[in-house]
Amino acid sequence: MVIFLITSVLILGLAAIGIYFWQKPSKPQSTSLPPDPRPAALFSETTPVVVEAIPENNGHADLLLRAKEGELKVLSEAKGHAVYSDVLNSLVTHAATEPKLLSLASYVKQNKLPVNKALADAMLRSWQAAPSRQSTPKMLHFAALTDDAAIYRNAVEAAMNYWRNGKLNDISTTELQALFNGEFWVLSSGVRNSGNGFILKRTLSSARRELEGTTNN
C-alpha cells in the first residue's frame, strides 16, 4: 500500500512537470543573420582591377613617329602636352617643299594651334626666297603668333632690310607700316610690356620714322 502511494505521487509529479513545460511559451526565433565568422579587415581582400594607362613616353614616341611621316593631325593630338613643340619641329623638318610648308602653316592657322620658333623661321626662309605682297603678311603673322617679341622683331628687321634693298617694291610704305603695327597687337600684353617688348617698340618706332621719312620725301 505504501509503495502504491509513493508510485502515485511520483507519477503525478512527473505529469505536473510535463504540463508546465508544455504550456510555457517558446521564445521567438531571431530573423537576423549570424555574424560573419571572419574578422573584419582594414582593406578588402578582393584584388582591385587596375587599368594600366599607356606610359606617357610611349604615347609621345608614337606622336613623334607619326610626325616624322608628315601626319598633320598629330599636332591637334599633341596640343597641350610637353611634346607639342617637338612634334611641330618634326613636321617642319618633314615639310621640305614649299607646298608642304604652306599646308602645315594652313593647318596650324585653321586649327588655332600654337606656333613655335621652328615654324616661324621656316616661314621666314620661305619668304626670303620669294618676298612679295602676298607672302610678307604671312611671314609677319606667323612670327607674331609665336608670342615672342624677339622673334617678331627679327621678322620686322628682315622685312625692313628687304625693303631698303628694293626687294619689296610691290608693297607701299604705308602698307608695310600698317602690317608692322597690326601684327604687334597679336602679341599678348605680357609680351608687349616685357623687356624684349620694349626693344621691339623701339624697333617699330625706328621703322615708322624711316618709312614715313621716305613717304614725305
C-alpha positions as CSV (number, residue, x, y, z in Angstrom):
1,M,0.0,0.0,0.0
2,V,2.8,2.4,0.9
3,I,4.7,1.5,-2.4
4,F,1.5,2.2,-4.3
5,L,1.1,5.7,-2.7
6,I,4.8,6.6,-3.4
7,T,4.5,5.5,-7.1
8,S,1.3,7.5,-7.5
9,V,3.0,10.7,-6.1
10,L,5.9,10.3,-8.5
11,I,3.6,9.8,-11.4
12,L,1.6,12.9,-10.5
13,G,4.8,14.9,-10.1
14,L,6.2,14.0,-13.5
15,A,2.8,14.7,-15.0
16,A,2.7,18.2,-13.4
17,I,6.2,19.0,-14.7
18,G,5.4,17.8,-18.2
19,I,2.2,20.0,-18.2
20,Y,4.3,23.0,-17.0
21,F,6.9,22.8,-19.8
22,W,4.2,22.1,-22.4
23,Q,2.3,25.2,-21.6
24,K,5.4,27.5,-21.3
25,P,5.6,29.8,-24.5
26,S,8.6,29.2,-26.7
27,K,10.9,32.1,-27.5
28,P,10.6,33.6,-31.0
29,Q,13.4,32.7,-33.3
30,S,15.6,35.6,-34.4
31,T,15.5,36.6,-38.0
32,S,18.8,38.3,-38.0
33,L,21.7,36.8,-39.9
34,P,24.5,35.3,-38.0
35,P,27.6,37.4,-37.7
36,D,30.4,37.0,-40.2
37,P,32.8,34.5,-38.5
38,R,35.7,36.1,-40.4
39,P,37.5,39.0,-38.7
40,A,37.0,42.4,-40.2
41,A,39.9,43.6,-42.3
42,L,41.1,47.2,-42.9
43,F,41.2,46.6,-46.7
44,S,39.0,44.4,-48.9
45,E,40.5,41.1,-49.7
46,T,39.2,41.5,-53.3
47,T,42.1,42.5,-55.6
48,P,41.0,45.6,-57.5
49,V,41.1,45.6,-61.3
50,V,43.9,48.0,-62.3
51,V,43.6,49.6,-65.8
52,E,47.1,50.3,-66.9
53,A,47.4,53.6,-68.7
54,I,49.7,53.9,-71.7
55,P,53.0,55.3,-70.4
56,E,53.3,58.9,-71.4
57,N,56.7,58.4,-73.0
58,N,55.3,55.6,-75.3
59,G,52.5,57.9,-76.3
60,H,55.0,60.7,-77.1
61,A,57.1,58.3,-79.1
62,D,54.1,57.4,-81.2
63,L,53.2,61.0,-81.8
64,L,56.8,61.8,-82.9
65,L,56.9,58.8,-85.2
66,R,53.7,59.9,-86.9
67,A,55.0,63.5,-87.2
68,K,58.1,62.2,-89.0
69,E,55.8,60.7,-91.5
70,G,54.1,64.1,-92.1
71,E,50.8,63.4,-90.4
72,L,49.4,66.8,-89.6
73,K,46.5,65.5,-87.4
74,V,49.1,64.5,-84.8
75,L,49.6,68.2,-84.0
76,S,46.0,68.5,-82.7
77,E,46.5,65.4,-80.5
78,A,49.8,66.8,-79.1
79,K,48.3,70.2,-78.3
80,G,48.6,71.0,-74.6
81,H,51.3,68.4,-74.0
82,A,55.0,69.0,-73.5
83,V,55.8,67.1,-76.7
84,Y,53.9,69.6,-78.8
85,S,56.9,71.7,-79.8
86,D,58.9,68.6,-80.7
87,V,56.1,67.3,-82.8
88,L,55.9,70.6,-84.6
89,N,59.6,70.7,-85.1
90,S,59.5,67.3,-86.7
91,L,56.7,68.3,-89.0
92,V,58.6,71.4,-90.0
93,T,61.6,69.3,-90.9
94,H,59.3,67.0,-92.9
95,A,57.9,70.0,-94.8
96,A,60.9,70.2,-97.1
97,T,59.0,71.7,-100.0
98,E,57.0,74.9,-100.3
99,P,53.6,73.2,-100.8
100,K,54.2,71.0,-97.7
101,L,55.2,74.0,-95.6
102,L,52.2,76.0,-96.7
103,S,50.0,73.0,-96.0
104,L,51.4,72.8,-92.5
105,A,51.1,76.5,-91.9
106,S,47.5,76.4,-93.1
107,Y,46.6,73.5,-90.8
108,V,48.1,75.3,-87.8
109,K,46.3,78.5,-88.6
110,Q,42.9,76.9,-89.3
111,N,43.0,74.9,-86.1
112,K,44.4,77.8,-84.0
113,L,47.4,75.8,-82.8
114,P,50.5,77.3,-81.2
115,V,53.3,78.5,-83.4
116,N,56.9,77.9,-82.3
117,K,60.2,79.3,-83.5
118,A,60.9,76.4,-85.9
119,L,57.7,77.2,-87.9
120,A,58.3,80.9,-87.8
121,D,61.8,80.5,-89.0
122,A,60.7,78.2,-91.8
123,M,58.1,80.8,-92.9
124,L,60.8,83.5,-92.8
125,R,63.1,81.4,-95.0
126,S,60.3,80.7,-97.4
127,W,59.5,84.4,-97.6
128,Q,63.2,85.3,-98.2
129,A,63.2,83.0,-101.2
130,A,60.3,84.9,-102.7
131,P,59.3,88.1,-100.9
132,S,56.1,89.5,-102.2
133,R,52.9,91.4,-101.2
134,Q,51.2,88.0,-100.5
135,S,54.0,86.3,-98.6
136,T,55.1,89.2,-96.4
137,P,51.9,89.4,-94.3
138,K,52.0,85.6,-93.7
139,M,55.7,85.7,-92.6
140,L,55.0,88.6,-90.2
141,H,51.8,87.0,-88.9
142,F,53.4,83.6,-88.1
143,A,56.3,85.4,-86.3
144,A,53.8,87.3,-84.2
145,L,51.8,84.1,-83.4
146,T,54.9,82.8,-81.6
147,D,54.1,85.4,-78.9
148,D,57.8,86.1,-78.7
149,A,58.9,89.7,-79.1
150,A,62.4,88.8,-80.2
151,I,61.2,86.5,-83.0
152,Y,58.7,89.2,-84.2
153,R,61.4,91.9,-84.0
154,N,63.7,89.7,-86.2
155,A,60.9,89.4,-88.8
156,V,60.3,93.2,-88.8
157,E,64.1,93.8,-89.2
158,A,64.2,91.3,-92.1
159,A,61.3,93.0,-93.8
160,M,63.0,96.4,-93.4
161,N,66.3,95.1,-94.8
162,Y,64.5,93.7,-97.9
163,W,62.6,97.0,-98.3
164,R,65.8,99.0,-98.2
165,N,67.3,96.8,-100.8
166,G,64.4,97.3,-103.1
167,K,63.0,93.7,-102.8
168,L,59.6,94.8,-101.6
169,N,58.6,97.3,-104.3
170,D,55.1,95.8,-104.6
171,I,54.3,96.9,-101.0
172,S,53.9,100.6,-100.2
173,T,55.5,102.1,-97.1
174,T,52.0,102.8,-95.7
175,E,51.0,99.1,-96.1
176,L,54.3,97.9,-94.6
177,Q,53.9,100.2,-91.6
178,A,50.3,99.0,-91.1
179,L,51.4,95.4,-91.2
180,F,54.1,96.0,-88.6
181,N,51.7,97.8,-86.2
182,G,48.8,95.4,-86.8
183,E,50.8,92.2,-86.1
184,F,52.3,93.8,-83.0
185,W,48.9,93.6,-81.3
186,V,48.8,89.9,-81.9
187,L,51.4,89.6,-79.2
188,S,50.0,89.2,-75.7
189,S,50.0,92.1,-73.3
190,G,52.6,90.5,-71.1
191,V,55.0,90.1,-74.0
192,R,54.4,93.6,-75.3
193,N,55.2,95.0,-71.9
194,S,58.3,92.8,-71.3
195,G,61.9,93.8,-71.7
196,N,62.0,92.3,-75.2
197,G,58.7,94.1,-75.9
198,F,60.3,97.4,-75.1
199,I,63.1,96.7,-77.6
200,L,60.5,95.7,-80.2
201,K,58.7,99.0,-79.7
202,R,61.9,100.9,-80.3
203,T,62.4,98.9,-83.5
204,L,58.9,99.6,-84.7
205,S,59.3,103.3,-83.9
206,S,62.6,103.4,-85.8
207,A,60.9,101.6,-88.8
208,R,58.0,104.0,-88.7
209,R,60.2,107.1,-88.8
210,E,62.2,105.6,-91.7
211,L,59.1,104.7,-93.7
212,E,57.4,108.0,-93.0
213,G,60.6,109.9,-94.0
214,T,60.6,108.1,-97.3
215,T,56.9,108.9,-97.9
216,N,57.4,112.6,-97.0
217,N,60.4,112.8,-99.4
